[in-house]
Amino acid sequence: MTWTWSGSQQVTNMWNAAYTQSGTTVTAVNAAHNGAIPVGGSASFGFAGAPGGGGVPAVTCAAA
């Protein structure tokens, strides 16, 4: 999934996903230790970021 922060927020930690951040755009993908996610399956992840106070980003998802 991909999202764009509205300000200067940065991901500081993420679990159950691997991520890249370029400027304000963050992309999170399945972490290798999760294995394959089956059709119709689901996965969840969490993250911490700083500084707080930004608006809620729009999120896009795509199967890869």
C-alpha positions as CSV (number, residue, x, y, z in Angstrom):
1,M,0.0,0.0,0.0
2,T,1.1,3.6,-0.6
3,W,0.3,6.8,1.1
4,T,1.5,10.4,1.1
5,W,1.9,12.4,4.3
6,S,0.6,16.0,4.3
7,G,3.6,17.4,6.0
8,S,7.1,16.4,7.3
9,Q,6.1,13.1,8.9
10,Q,8.5,10.2,8.8
11,V,8.0,6.5,9.6
12,T,10.2,5.7,12.5
13,N,9.4,2.0,13.0
14,M,7.1,-0.6,11.2
15,W,6.2,-4.2,12.0
16,N,4.8,-7.0,9.8
17,A,5.7,-5.0,6.7
18,A,8.7,-3.6,4.9
19,Y,8.6,0.0,3.8
20,T,10.4,2.6,1.8
21,Q,9.9,6.4,2.2
22,S,10.8,8.9,-0.4
23,G,10.0,12.4,0.7
24,T,6.4,12.4,1.8
25,T,5.4,9.1,0.0
26,V,5.5,5.8,1.9
27,T,5.1,2.4,0.4
28,A,4.6,-0.7,2.6
29,V,4.9,-4.2,1.3
30,N,4.5,-7.7,2.9
31,A,7.4,-8.6,5.1
32,A,9.3,-11.7,4.0
33,H,8.7,-13.4,7.3
34,N,4.9,-13.3,6.7
35,G,5.1,-15.7,3.7
36,A,2.6,-15.5,0.9
37,I,-0.8,-14.0,1.5
38,P,-3.5,-16.2,-0.1
39,V,-6.2,-15.0,-2.4
40,G,-9.0,-13.7,-0.1
41,G,-6.5,-13.6,2.8
42,S,-5.5,-10.6,4.8
43,A,-2.6,-9.1,6.6
44,S,-2.1,-6.3,9.1
45,F,0.8,-4.1,10.0
46,G,1.6,-1.2,12.3
47,F,3.9,1.7,12.4
48,A,5.1,4.6,14.4
49,G,5.9,8.0,13.0
50,A,7.0,11.4,13.9
51,P,6.3,14.3,14.2
52,G,2.6,13.9,15.0
53,G,-0.2,16.2,14.2
54,G,-0.5,15.6,10.5
55,G,-3.7,14.9,8.7
56,V,-4.9,11.4,7.8
57,P,-3.2,10.4,4.6
58,A,-5.1,8.9,1.6
59,V,-4.1,5.3,1.1
60,T,-4.0,3.2,-2.1
61,C,-3.7,-0.6,-2.3
62,A,-2.8,-2.9,-5.1
63,A,-2.2,-6.6,-5.4
64,A,1.3,-7.4,-6.7
